[in-house]
Amino acid sequence: MPKSRSKRVRRQPPPKAKPKSSPPWVGGLFFLLLVGGVVVIICHYLGVLPWPSPGGTQPIQLWVGLGMITASFVVATQWH
């Protein structure tokens, strides 16, 4: 038996909005920070970084490298 017209739902929900695309610099910044952090850590272990004091390596160099890698993952969460 067919449904009566009065019981049919005539209203359709609006279509879901598409998420906005990220600007192109977000992907570039992600890879730049990731590669930069890895390079800083590798250079620390090779002893080629002159800062913050010449003649020795400092743990701050490792923290800067790890901070750059962490920042790259934070930027990656904004990539759509």
ABEGO torsion letter per residue (X at the ends): XBBBAAABBABBBBBBBBBBBBBAAAAAAAAAAAAAAAAAAAAAAAGABAOABBGBBBAAAAAAAAAAAAAAAAAAAABX
